[in-house]
């Protein structure tokens, strides 16, 4: 079973951060950052306890906006009836065309090749 409350932030196939939305101690969301290279960071200054609002702000950039012209078609293609940022990120793994950061949820065994939008660039046939 996949746990959507715990996920790793990936750069290619490297874990760059670990996020727990509901830590076992019941505290606020928690981030452990494993890399401090500015271009590959999960998000600047996000290590330790963070607010859900900070995490939501970061996730906003990992999902298409609700005002996008073809948002309804994109939602339908994901099997969603309404706009929900968390549900979109769970389905898309937060993959974007302009970087190689993505989310791997607890219980998944996906690799970069499984989620990459630019297969031809990294994994030519």
C-alpha positions as CSV (number, residue, x, y, z in Angstrom):
1,X,0.0,0.0,0.0
2,X,1.2,3.5,-0.8
3,X,1.4,6.0,2.0
4,X,0.8,9.5,0.8
5,X,1.7,11.0,4.1
6,X,5.4,10.2,3.7
7,X,7.4,10.8,0.5
8,X,10.9,11.4,-0.8
9,X,11.8,14.3,-2.9
10,X,13.9,13.0,-5.7
11,X,16.4,14.5,-8.2
12,X,16.7,12.0,-10.9
13,X,17.2,8.8,-8.8
14,X,18.8,10.5,-5.8
15,X,16.8,11.2,-2.7
16,X,17.4,14.8,-1.8
17,X,14.8,15.2,1.0
18,X,12.4,13.1,3.0
19,X,9.0,14.6,4.1
20,X,6.6,13.3,6.7
21,X,3.3,15.1,6.7
22,X,2.1,13.4,9.9
23,X,5.2,12.5,12.0
24,X,4.7,9.7,14.5
25,X,5.2,12.2,17.3
26,X,2.1,14.0,16.1
27,X,4.0,17.3,15.4
28,X,3.9,19.5,12.4
29,X,5.2,18.3,9.0
30,X,8.9,17.4,9.0
31,X,11.6,17.6,6.3
32,X,15.0,16.1,6.3
33,X,17.1,17.6,3.5
34,X,20.0,15.5,2.2
35,X,21.5,17.8,-0.3
36,X,22.3,21.5,-0.1
37,X,23.2,22.2,-3.7
38,X,21.2,25.3,-4.5
39,X,20.0,23.9,-7.9
40,X,18.8,20.6,-6.5
41,X,17.4,21.6,-3.1
42,X,13.9,20.6,-2.1
43,X,13.3,24.2,-1.2
44,X,15.6,26.8,0.5
45,X,15.6,26.7,4.3
46,X,13.2,23.8,4.5
47,X,14.7,21.4,7.0
48,X,13.2,20.4,10.3
49,X,9.6,21.2,11.2
50,X,7.7,23.3,8.6
51,X,4.2,24.5,8.4
52,X,1.7,22.8,6.2
53,X,1.3,26.2,4.5
54,X,5.0,26.2,3.5
55,X,4.7,22.7,2.1
56,X,1.5,23.7,0.2
57,X,3.3,26.7,-1.2
58,X,6.1,24.4,-2.5
59,X,3.6,21.9,-3.9
60,X,1.7,24.6,-5.7
61,X,4.6,24.7,-8.2
62,X,4.5,20.9,-8.7
63,X,0.9,20.9,-10.1
64,X,-0.8,22.7,-12.9
65,X,-2.9,25.8,-11.8
66,X,-6.7,25.5,-11.6
67,X,-7.0,28.4,-14.0
68,X,-5.1,26.6,-16.8
69,X,-7.1,26.6,-20.1
70,X,-7.4,22.8,-20.3
71,X,-7.5,22.1,-16.5
72,X,-10.8,20.1,-16.9
73,X,-9.3,17.8,-19.5
74,X,-6.2,17.3,-17.4
75,X,-8.2,16.5,-14.4
76,X,-10.3,14.0,-16.4
77,X,-7.1,12.3,-17.7
78,X,-6.0,11.9,-14.1
79,X,-9.3,10.4,-13.1
80,X,-10.2,13.4,-10.9
81,X,-13.5,15.2,-10.7
82,X,-12.3,18.4,-9.1
83,X,-9.1,20.3,-8.5
84,X,-7.2,19.1,-5.6
85,X,-3.4,19.9,-5.5
86,X,-2.6,16.9,-3.3
87,X,-4.5,14.5,-5.5
88,X,-2.8,15.9,-8.7
89,X,0.7,15.6,-7.1
90,X,-0.1,12.0,-6.0
91,X,-1.1,11.1,-9.6
92,X,1.7,13.0,-11.4
93,X,4.5,12.6,-8.8
94,X,5.0,16.3,-9.0
95,X,6.8,15.9,-12.3
96,X,7.5,19.0,-14.3
97,X,8.9,19.5,-17.8
98,X,11.6,22.0,-16.7
99,X,13.4,20.1,-13.9
100,X,14.1,16.6,-12.8
101,X,12.7,16.8,-9.3
102,X,9.8,14.5,-8.5
103,X,8.1,12.8,-5.6
104,X,8.3,9.1,-4.7
105,X,5.7,8.1,-2.1
106,X,6.4,5.6,0.6
107,X,5.8,2.1,-0.7
108,X,6.7,2.9,-4.3
109,X,9.6,1.5,-6.2
110,X,9.5,4.0,-9.2
111,X,12.7,5.3,-10.7
112,X,13.3,8.5,-12.7
113,X,12.9,6.6,-15.9
114,X,9.3,5.7,-14.9
115,X,8.2,9.3,-14.4
116,X,10.5,11.3,-16.7
117,X,8.8,13.5,-19.3
118,X,11.9,13.7,-21.5
119,X,12.7,10.0,-22.0
120,X,14.4,10.8,-25.2
121,X,17.0,13.0,-23.5
122,X,18.0,10.7,-20.6
123,X,16.9,7.2,-21.9
124,X,17.4,7.0,-25.7
125,X,16.2,3.8,-27.3
